[in-house]
Amino acid sequence: MAEVSMRALLATEGLGCAYETRSAGLMAVEGAHAAVNALAVVRTYGMSLESHRARRLTEEQLAGAALVLAMTQQHKEAIARSFPAYVSKVYTLTEYAGFAGEIADPFGRNLACYKACLADLQQCIRAVGKKIRKAEAST
């Protein structure tokens, strides 16, 4: 949900060609489809996860990334333990957006939890978008 939300924001801002977003997980089941509730929730925002397939985070992805946004502090710490060379580019989404707390993982929960998660993601991603626009304006 974070990946498609960020892509949508970048496209809206005309920055879709300048930035690439990818989702990857530490414990992802390679090739798994998005959860049914995630598919339903993003559809209400005009986005799609139909072609999404889960992938595990790799060192190659981290090496090529300018920024890595984890959903929780626990995820951030796990990335730091597994890939210590890249810790300087890893933040939680809320931390980078300037908010407190974390993005709760709705996996296996009801539709209302997915809706709440997407609302939190959208709020943070809008704040990240403002940072990107500000950085673009200063270059």
C-alpha positions as CSV (number, residue, x, y, z in Angstrom):
1,M,0.0,0.0,0.0
2,A,2.9,2.3,0.7
3,E,4.5,1.7,-2.6
4,V,1.4,2.4,-4.7
5,S,0.6,5.4,-2.5
6,M,4.0,6.9,-3.1
7,R,3.9,6.2,-6.8
8,A,0.5,7.9,-7.0
9,L,1.8,11.0,-5.1
10,L,4.9,11.2,-7.3
11,A,2.8,10.9,-10.5
12,T,0.5,13.6,-9.3
13,E,3.5,15.9,-8.6
14,G,5.0,15.2,-12.0
15,L,7.9,13.4,-10.4
16,G,7.1,9.8,-11.4
17,C,9.9,9.6,-13.9
18,A,12.5,11.1,-11.5
19,Y,12.0,8.6,-8.6
20,E,11.5,4.9,-8.3
21,T,9.7,3.3,-5.5
22,R,9.8,-0.4,-4.5
23,S,8.4,-2.4,-1.7
24,A,10.3,-5.2,-0.1
25,G,10.1,-7.0,3.2
26,L,12.4,-8.7,5.6
27,M,10.2,-11.8,5.9
28,A,8.2,-11.5,2.6
29,V,7.1,-14.6,0.9
30,E,8.7,-14.1,-2.6
31,G,6.0,-13.7,-5.2
32,A,3.0,-13.6,-2.8
33,H,0.0,-11.5,-3.9
34,A,-1.2,-8.6,-1.9
35,A,-3.8,-9.3,0.8
36,V,-7.4,-9.2,-0.3
37,N,-8.2,-6.3,2.1
38,A,-5.2,-4.3,0.8
39,L,-6.5,-4.8,-2.8
40,A,-9.9,-3.6,-1.7
41,V,-8.8,-0.6,0.2
42,V,-6.4,0.8,-2.4
43,R,-9.0,0.3,-5.1
44,T,-11.2,2.9,-3.2
45,Y,-8.5,5.4,-3.8
46,G,-8.2,4.6,-7.5
47,M,-5.0,2.6,-7.1
48,S,-4.2,-1.0,-7.8
49,L,-2.2,-3.8,-6.2
50,E,-3.3,-6.4,-8.7
51,S,0.2,-6.8,-10.2
52,H,2.0,-6.5,-6.9
53,R,4.2,-9.5,-5.9
54,A,6.1,-9.6,-2.6
55,R,9.8,-9.6,-2.6
56,R,12.5,-9.9,0.1
57,L,14.8,-7.0,0.8
58,T,18.3,-7.5,-0.6
59,E,21.6,-5.9,-0.3
60,E,21.5,-4.9,-4.0
61,Q,18.3,-3.0,-3.4
62,L,19.8,-1.2,-0.5
63,A,22.9,-0.4,-2.3
64,G,20.9,1.3,-5.1
65,A,18.5,3.1,-2.9
66,A,18.9,6.7,-1.9
67,L,16.3,6.3,0.9
68,V,14.8,3.4,2.7
69,L,11.6,3.9,4.6
70,A,10.6,1.2,7.1
71,M,7.1,1.0,8.6
72,T,8.2,0.3,12.2
73,Q,11.2,0.9,14.5
74,Q,11.5,-2.9,14.7
75,H,11.8,-3.1,10.9
76,K,14.4,-0.3,10.9
77,E,16.5,-2.1,13.5
78,A,16.2,-5.4,11.7
79,I,17.5,-3.8,8.5
80,A,20.3,-2.2,10.5
81,R,21.3,-5.6,12.0
82,S,21.1,-7.4,8.6
83,F,22.7,-4.7,6.5
84,P,24.7,-2.4,8.8
85,A,26.5,-0.7,5.9
86,Y,23.2,1.0,4.8
87,V,21.9,2.2,8.2
88,S,22.5,5.8,7.3
89,K,19.8,5.7,4.7
90,V,17.1,3.9,6.7
91,Y,14.3,5.7,8.5
92,T,10.9,4.8,9.7
93,L,8.2,6.4,7.4
94,T,6.8,8.4,10.3
95,E,10.3,9.6,11.4
96,Y,11.2,10.8,7.9
97,A,7.7,12.4,7.6
98,G,8.2,14.2,10.9
99,F,5.5,12.4,12.9
100,A,5.6,10.3,16.0
101,G,4.7,6.6,16.2
102,E,4.7,3.9,13.6
103,I,2.6,2.5,10.8
104,A,0.8,-0.5,12.2
105,D,0.9,-3.7,10.1
106,P,-2.7,-4.6,9.2
107,F,-1.7,-8.1,7.9
108,G,-4.3,-10.6,8.7
109,R,-6.7,-8.1,10.3
110,N,-10.0,-6.7,9.2
111,L,-10.9,-4.2,6.5
112,A,-11.1,-1.4,9.0
113,C,-7.5,-1.9,10.0
114,Y,-6.4,-1.8,6.4
115,K,-8.3,1.5,5.9
116,A,-6.7,3.0,9.0
117,C,-3.3,1.9,7.9
118,L,-3.8,3.4,4.4
119,A,-5.0,6.7,6.0
120,D,-1.8,6.8,8.1
121,L,0.3,5.9,5.1
122,Q,-1.3,8.7,3.0
123,Q,-0.7,11.3,5.7
124,C,3.0,10.4,6.0
125,I,3.5,10.1,2.3
126,R,2.0,13.6,1.7
127,A,4.6,14.9,4.2
128,V,7.4,13.0,2.5
129,G,6.1,14.5,-0.8
130,K,6.5,18.0,0.6
131,K,10.1,17.2,1.6
132,I,10.8,16.0,-2.0
133,R,9.2,19.0,-3.5
134,K,11.2,21.3,-1.2
135,A,14.4,19.5,-2.1
136,E,13.5,19.7,-5.9
137,A,12.9,23.4,-5.6
138,S,16.3,24.0,-3.9
139,T,18.3,22.3,-6.6
